[in-house]
């Protein structure tokens, strides 16, 4: 089960943009932000698919 992110939407956006604008690698962002590399990849995927809305936390827990 996943947990809610401790990062705000603004912090997620900053990390994603640093990666997409080729200013930082995922490994560098992982070291400096304390966020797992897979989480950053997920944020990038969500940002590419839904822009900033993809970085917002869902208000409900989904049951599968």
NUPA-465396 format. One record per atom (N, C-alpha, C): y, z negated, x negated. Coordinates in pm, whole numbers, plus 50000, padded with zeros to 5 digits. Layout:
N
<<Y; Z; X>> ...
END
This chain:
64
<<49883; 50000; 49915>> <<50000; 50000; 50000>> <<50123; 50000; 49911>> <<50220; 50080; 49942>> <<50341; 50088; 49862>> <<50439; 49980; 49904>> <<50532; 49952; 49814>> <<50636; 49854; 49847>> <<50770; 49925; 49853>> <<50864; 49859; 49913>> <<50999; 49915; 49920>> <<51062; 49917; 49782>> <<51144; 50017; 49757>> <<51209; 50031; 49628>> <<51323; 49931; 49614>> <<51337; 49878; 49494>> <<51449; 49788; 49467>> <<51575; 49865; 49432>> <<51563; 49995; 49419>> <<51677; 50081; 49384>> <<51746; 50130; 49511>> <<51878; 50133; 49506>> <<51955; 50186; 49618>> <<51948; 50338; 49618>> <<51992; 50399; 49726>> <<51995; 50545; 49735>> <<52084; 50602; 49624>> <<52196; 50535; 49597>> <<52287; 50582; 49492>> <<52221; 50577; 49355>> <<52144; 50471; 49328>> <<52075; 50461; 49200>> <<51966; 50567; 49188>> <<51892; 50589; 49296>> <<51789; 50693; 49296>> <<51852; 50830; 49271>> <<51963; 50857; 49340>> <<52031; 50985; 49324>> <<52078; 51005; 49181>> <<52132; 50902; 49120>> <<52178; 50912; 48982>> <<52062; 50947; 48889>> <<51948; 50881; 48907>> <<51831; 50908; 48823>> <<51781; 51050; 48845>> <<51772; 51093; 48970>> <<51725; 51228; 49002>> <<51818; 51334; 48942>> <<51947; 51315; 48956>> <<52043; 51414; 48904>> <<52041; 51419; 48752>> <<52026; 51304; 48687>> <<52015; 51304; 48540>> <<51895; 51387; 48497>> <<51785; 51379; 48570>> <<51668; 51458; 48537>> <<51690; 51606; 48568>> <<51739; 51636; 48688>> <<51754; 51777; 48729>> <<51859; 51851; 48648>> <<51960; 51781; 48602>> <<52064; 51846; 48522>> <<52027; 51850; 48374>> <<51901; 51814; 48345>> <<51843; 51821; 48210>> <<51916; 51731; 48109>> <<51980; 51626; 48159>> <<52046; 51534; 48068>> <<51950; 51429; 48014>> <<51843; 51399; 48091>> <<51746; 51299; 48050>> <<51605; 51345; 48088>> <<51508; 51305; 48008>> <<51368; 51333; 48041>> <<51316; 51221; 48130>> <<51204; 51246; 48195>> <<51145; 51143; 48280>> <<51106; 51021; 48196>> <<51054; 51043; 48076>> <<51014; 50928; 47993>> <<51135; 50843; 47954>> <<51247; 50906; 47925>> <<51369; 50832; 47893>> <<51419; 50756; 48015>> <<51419; 50823; 48130>> <<51463; 50757; 48253>> <<51372; 50640; 48289>> <<51242; 50654; 48264>> <<51147; 50546; 48290>> <<51180; 50424; 48205>> <<51205; 50447; 48078>> <<51236; 50336; 47987>> <<51366; 50265; 48026>> <<51469; 50342; 48060>> <<51600; 50283; 48088>> <<51612; 50224; 48228>> <<51539; 50277; 48323>> <<51554; 50230; 48462>> <<51447; 50130; 48504>> <<51335; 50129; 48430>> <<51226; 50041; 48467>> <<51145; 50091; 48586>> <<51161; 50220; 48617>> <<51091; 50281; 48730>> <<50976; 50364; 48674>> <<50861; 50357; 48738>> <<50744; 50432; 48696>> <<50771; 50583; 48699>> <<50710; 50656; 48607>> <<50734; 50800; 48599>> <<50692; 50873; 48727>> <<50583; 50829; 48790>> <<50539; 50895; 48913>> <<50640; 50872; 49026>> <<50702; 50757; 49029>> <<50804; 50728; 49130>> <<50922; 50822; 49113>> <<50964; 50845; 48990>> <<51076; 50937; 48965>> <<51037; 51078; 49008>> <<50915; 51120; 48978>> <<50868; 51252; 49021>> <<50869; 51262; 49174>> <<50829; 51155; 49242>> <<50831; 51153; 49389>> <<50974; 51165; 49441>> <<51068; 51093; 49380>> <<51208; 51102; 49422>> <<51262; 51244; 49403>> <<51226; 51307; 49292>> <<51271; 51445; 49266>> <<51215; 51539; 49373>> <<51086; 51524; 49405>> <<51023; 51606; 49508>> <<51091; 51586; 49643>> <<51115; 51460; 49679>> <<51179; 51430; 49807>> <<51322; 51483; 49810>> <<51394; 51472; 49699>> <<51531; 51523; 49692>> <<51534; 51674; 49707>> <<51443; 51744; 49641>> <<51437; 51889; 49652>> <<51402; 51933; 49794>> <<51320; 51855; 49863>> <<51278; 51890; 49999>> <<51378; 51855; 50107>> <<51447; 51742; 50090>> <<51534; 51694; 50198>> <<51670; 51648; 50150>> <<51708; 51682; 50031>> <<51836; 51642; 49974>> <<51845; 51489; 49973>> <<51961; 51434; 49990>> <<51980; 51289; 49980>> <<51905; 51213; 50089>> <<51881; 51276; 50202>> <<51806; 51211; 50311>> <<51664; 51174; 50265>> <<51608; 51253; 50175>> <<51474; 51226; 50126>> <<51464; 51101; 50040>> <<51579; 51054; 49990>> <<51580; 50935; 49906>> <<51598; 50806; 49984>> <<51630; 50818; 50111>> <<51650; 50700; 50194>> <<51516; 50641; 50234>> <<51512; 50509; 50242>> <<51391; 50439; 50285>> <<51369; 50462; 50434>> <<51245; 50479; 50470>> <<51210; 50488; 50612>> <<51228; 50350; 50674>> <<51275; 50346; 50797>> <<51296; 50218; 50863>> <<51168; 50162; 50924>> <<51064; 50246; 50928>> <<50938; 50201; 50986>> <<50826; 50221; 50884>> <<50724; 50140; 50896>> <<50605; 50158; 50813>> <<50512; 50253; 50887>> <<50466; 50354; 50817>> <<50376; 50450; 50879>> <<50232; 50401; 50864>> <<50156; 50415; 50970>> <<50014; 50383; 50965>> <<49936; 50513; 50965>> <<49841; 50524; 50876>> <<49763; 50647; 50864>> <<49623; 50622; 50914>> 
END
